[in-house]
Amino acid sequence: IEQEQSRAGTAPGSLLRPVPGGVSSGYGWRIHPIYGDSRLHTGWDMNASCGVPIKAGAGGRVFYSGWRGGYGNAVMIDHGGGLSTLYAHQSSIGVSYGDRVGAGEVIGWVGTTGTSTACHLHFETRVNGTPVDPIAYLSP
């Protein structure tokens, strides 16, 4: 992970939590709640009610904003140095492709769009496009 953080240019614990809730399903292999098979869960499912504002974990540029299959309504932000974040299942998106956002800026609202069983935020951190466990990047 240290090598990944070095490539991404982001210090451990530097990303803000996008919603205040806890984690209902972490990064790693699990039985998929809808399909029933074993799959890699590439991020965190964070507890939050529908309509709760989602905040950018750090400043950056929006490079995806819209429908993304099983992710439903999603936003992806490039933070530079190879680090990006993804915010999925939004009820409504508050930013557009190309927008620059600041850390903590509202980028959308929690929902249950796409392949989802209930309101929550699916949050991913990616290094050079590859999902990695968010635990090292999020502030405590």
MITI-825386 format. One line per field, with one value per residue: residue number from 1; residue in three letters; x, y, z of N, C-alpha, C in turn. Coordinates in pm, whole numbers, always signed. Atoms other than C-alpha are relative to their C-alpha. Layout:
num = c(NUM_...)
residuo = c(ALA_...)
n.east = c(X_...)
n.north = c(Y_...)
n.up = c(Z_...)
ca.east = c(X_...)
ca.north = c(Y_...)
ca.up = c(Z_...)
c.east = c(X_...)
c.north = c(Y_...)
c.up = c(Z_...)
***
This chain:
num = c(1_2_3_4_5_6_7_8_9_10_11_12_13_14_15_16_17_18_19_20_21_22_23_24_25_26_27_28_29_30_31_32_33_34_35_36_37_38_39_40_41_42_43_44_45_46_47_48_49_50_51_52_53_54_55_56_57_58_59_60_61_62_63_64_65_66_67_68_69_70_71_72_73_74_75_76_77_78_79_80_81_82_83_84_85_86_87_88_89_90_91_92_93_94_95_96_97_98_99_100_101_102_103_104_105_106_107_108_109_110_111_112_113_114_115_116_117_118_119_120_121_122_123_124_125_126_127_128_129_130_131_132_133_134_135_136_137_138_139_140)
residuo = c(ILE_GLU_GLN_GLU_GLN_SER_ARG_ALA_GLY_THR_ALA_PRO_GLY_SER_LEU_LEU_ARG_PRO_VAL_PRO_GLY_GLY_VAL_SER_SER_GLY_TYR_GLY_TRP_ARG_ILE_HIS_PRO_ILE_TYR_GLY_ASP_SER_ARG_LEU_HIS_THR_GLY_TRP_ASP_MET_ASN_ALA_SER_CYS_GLY_VAL_PRO_ILE_LYS_ALA_GLY_ALA_GLY_GLY_ARG_VAL_PHE_TYR_SER_GLY_TRP_ARG_GLY_GLY_TYR_GLY_ASN_ALA_VAL_MET_ILE_ASP_HIS_GLY_GLY_GLY_LEU_SER_THR_LEU_TYR_ALA_HIS_GLN_SER_SER_ILE_GLY_VAL_SER_TYR_GLY_ASP_ARG_VAL_GLY_ALA_GLY_GLU_VAL_ILE_GLY_TRP_VAL_GLY_THR_THR_GLY_THR_SER_THR_ALA_CYS_HIS_LEU_HIS_PHE_GLU_THR_ARG_VAL_ASN_GLY_THR_PRO_VAL_ASP_PRO_ILE_ALA_TYR_LEU_SER_PRO)
n.east = c(+84_-87_-40_+118_+18_-107_+36_+118_-34_+97_-42_+101_+98_+19_+132_+114_+108_+103_+124_-37_+34_-98_-16_+80_-71_-131_-72_-44_+89_+124_+114_+76_+133_+106_-28_-26_-129_-116_-57_-81_+67_-111_+5_+74_+138_+8_+137_+54_+138_+20_+5_-114_-99_-127_-105_-125_-103_-111_+19_-39_+80_+98_-23_+118_+120_+116_+37_-114_+41_+29_-29_+107_-52_-133_-96_-140_-83_-146_-66_-139_-97_+50_+108_+136_+104_+128_+113_+104_+139_+56_+136_-13_-139_-10_-114_-6_-131_-89_+5_-103_+66_-87_+20_+119_+108_+109_-5_+121_+79_+10_+118_-5_+7_-87_+11_-2_+113_+50_-74_-137_-101_-112_-115_-124_-124_-72_-136_-23_+117_+24_+56_-79_+75_+0_-37_-125_+12_+100_-31_+70)
n.north = c(-120_-118_-27_-56_-136_-80_-26_-87_-130_-32_+49_+80_-74_-137_-21_-19_+97_-62_-5_+24_+134_+108_+88_+122_+105_-51_+46_+139_+104_+19_+54_-114_+2_+18_+112_+118_+64_-65_-105_-101_-128_-89_-124_+6_-45_-85_-21_-136_-4_-66_-146_-58_-54_+69_-101_+42_+35_-93_-81_+63_-25_+105_+57_+77_-41_+55_+139_+91_+139_+44_-110_-100_-136_+0_-107_+37_-120_+16_-85_-18_+98_+136_+32_-43_+54_+25_-15_+67_+21_-131_-30_-117_-43_-145_-53_+42_+31_-115_-92_+8_+2_-12_+99_-24_-58_+94_+44_+75_+41_+145_+63_+145_+28_+108_+127_-43_+53_-103_-126_-1_-48_+87_-90_+68_-70_+69_-46_+26_+69_+127_-18_+40_-17_-141_-19_-74_-136_-79_-49_+83)
n.up = c(+0_-1_+137_+65_-49_+57_+139_+4_-56_-104_-131_-70_-78_+50_+59_-89_+17_+83_-79_-140_-49_-9_+115_-10_+74_+35_+118_-6_+51_-75_+75_+52_-62_+99_+89_-81_+26_-62_+86_-67_-24_+32_-77_-127_-7_-118_-46_+8_+48_+129_-6_-72_+93_+19_+14_+64_-97_+20_+119_+126_+119_+30_+133_+35_-71_+69_-25_+20_-17_-136_-94_+6_+18_-61_+26_-19_-12_+12_-100_+41_-46_+18_-94_+32_-87_+64_-92_+79_-42_-36_+43_+87_+16_-12_+76_+139_+56_+16_-115_-105_-131_-117_-106_-80_+80_+30_+139_+27_-115_-16_+55_+14_+143_+46_-71_-140_-77_-93_+5_-53_+94_+34_+15_+40_+31_+107_+30_+143_+52_-68_-135_-117_-124_-43_-140_-16_+53_-71_-134_-100)
ca.east = c(+0_+287_+400_+42_+21_+355_+242_-85_+90_-161_-72_-246_-565_-585_-929_-1239_-1520_-1789_-2079_-2085_-2213_-2024_-1931_-2183_-1966_-1592_-1342_-1275_-1435_-1796_-2118_-2299_-2627_-2827_-2654_-2552_-2206_-1860_-1727_-1463_-1631_-1414_-1500_-1697_-2072_-2126_-2446_-2648_-3015_-3144_-3098_-2789_-2536_-2225_-1903_-1586_-1306_-1051_-1026_-1002_-1167_-1486_-1407_-1731_-2083_-2386_-2533_-2272_-2453_-2459_-2314_-2629_-2581_-2211_-1942_-1569_-1310_-943_-735_-404_-102_-300_-559_-930_-1250_-1591_-1925_-2210_-2586_-2665_-3028_-2922_-2589_-2477_-2173_-2094_-1807_-1513_-1619_-1346_-1450_-1302_-1257_-1588_-1793_-2135_-2125_-2457_-2706_-2729_-2970_-3025_-2984_-2825_-2759_-2849_-3067_-3110_-2999_-2621_-2307_-2071_-1730_-1412_-1054_-854_-483_-406_-758_-732_-961_-774_-901_-1008_-897_-547_-673_-966_-928_-1024)
ca.north = c(+0_+241_+204_+270_+580_+704_+664_+839_+1123_+1103_+1070_+806_+936_+1240_+1183_+1315_+1070_+1134_+1059_+1039_+678_+361_+81_-198_-391_-340_-403_-769_-1097_-1150_-1322_-1075_-971_-988_-1247_-1485_-1566_-1482_-1153_-897_-595_-315_-48_+29_+43_+329_+357_+664_+744_+843_+1215_+1260_+1488_+1315_+1515_+1493_+1321_+1566_+1834_+1736_+1721_+1525_+1284_+1087_+1193_+986_+639_+361_+26_-156_+154_+347_+723_+772_+1038_+980_+1239_+1255_+1385_+1379_+1156_+850_+866_+877_+817_+683_+760_+529_+464_+838_+946_+1270_+1395_+1749_+1787_+1751_+1615_+1856_+2037_+2117_+2036_+2114_+1878_+1846_+1996_+1832_+1625_+1440_+1273_+919_+688_+330_+339_+57_-282_-191_-334_-19_+342_+368_+510_+275_+447_+339_+459_+374_+398_+425_+295_-13_-32_-49_-70_+282_+222_+364_+680_+787_+1002_+821)
ca.up = c(+0_+72_-289_-409_-188_-317_-678_-596_-413_-129_+237_+451_+605_+378_+223_+398_+462_+199_+438_+819_+846_+928_+688_+626_+379_+337_+59_-20_-123_-19_-118_-344_-175_-501_-721_-439_-577_-444_-585_-500_-342_-477_-223_+91_+136_+378_+583_+499_+444_+103_+45_+266_+90_-50_-19_-228_-37_-178_-442_-806_-1146_-1224_-1507_-1495_-1401_-1494_-1513_-1477_-1494_-1159_-990_-1085_-1079_-1014_-995_-1041_-938_-1045_-753_-941_-900_-1010_-729_-810_-614_-714_-545_-654_-619_-597_-606_-772_-906_-824_-1054_-1423_-1630_-1620_-1301_-1048_-692_-353_-60_+124_-160_-214_-533_-502_-270_-135_-312_-419_-799_-997_-837_-480_-204_+9_+45_+96_-64_-245_-223_-403_-411_-722_-794_-1165_-1232_-1008_-701_-368_-10_+98_+458_+406_+236_+455_+763_+1085)
c.east = c(+87_+42_-117_-20_+105_-32_-116_+30_-94_+43_-110_-94_-34_-137_-105_-101_-114_-137_+38_-22_+115_+1_-81_+64_+131_+54_+39_-104_-121_-101_-84_-143_-116_+22_+37_+130_+112_+63_+86_-83_+109_-1_-69_-144_-14_-146_-38_-142_-6_-11_+113_+101_+128_+105_+125_+105_+121_-32_+44_-93_-93_+27_-108_-115_-120_-27_+118_-41_-38_+28_-114_+56_+131_+81_+139_+83_+147_+65_+146_+89_-46_-115_-133_-97_-129_-108_-124_-135_-70_-144_+2_+145_+5_+114_-3_+143_+81_-1_+122_-74_+104_-29_-122_-116_-105_+2_-125_-69_-18_-132_+15_-16_+97_-25_+19_-122_-62_+84_+137_+90_+102_+115_+123_+115_+72_+137_+31_-111_-36_-57_+94_-85_+8_+58_+126_-12_-96_+48_-80_-133)
c.north = c(+125_+38_+62_+145_+93_+35_+98_+139_+44_-63_-86_+90_+138_+26_+19_-111_+68_+10_-37_-143_-98_-84_-128_-117_+59_-55_-147_-97_-16_-72_+120_-6_-20_-127_-129_-73_+78_+98_+93_+128_+105_+134_-23_+39_+73_+29_+147_-10_+68_+151_+66_+53_-84_+106_-59_-26_+91_+82_-74_+38_-119_-53_-100_+47_-51_-143_-91_-144_-33_+104_+101_+137_+12_+122_-55_+127_-39_+99_+27_-109_-144_-38_+54_-64_-14_+0_-50_-9_+132_+15_+114_+45_+152_+64_-57_-31_+129_+98_-21_+9_+13_-111_+38_+63_-107_-32_-79_-39_-151_-52_-151_-39_-111_-128_+27_-56_+102_+126_-17_+66_-110_+93_-82_+99_-84_+63_-44_-88_-131_+23_-54_+28_+146_+24_+84_+147_+88_+45_-82_+61)
c.up = c(+0_-141_-77_+42_-59_-145_-8_+55_+110_+131_+62_+81_-51_-61_+109_-24_-76_+65_+143_+50_+6_-127_+21_-74_-49_-130_+18_-56_+91_-87_-42_+52_-99_-82_+73_-26_+68_-98_+85_+12_-3_+73_+133_-26_+132_+33_-10_-55_-136_+23_+77_-102_-1_-28_-63_+107_-6_-124_-124_-112_-24_-141_-40_+87_-77_+38_-33_+36_+143_+106_+6_-32_+76_-42_+25_-4_-10_+96_-35_+56_-11_+91_-51_+100_-79_+107_-73_+72_+39_-49_-101_+0_-1_-77_-141_-41_-18_+115_+90_+132_+109_+99_+83_-76_-31_-149_-40_+130_+0_-56_-2_-146_-38_+78_+149_+71_+95_-17_+67_-104_-22_-37_-36_-8_-104_-18_-142_-58_+68_+140_+108_+124_+46_+139_+18_-39_+78_+137_+101_+43)
***
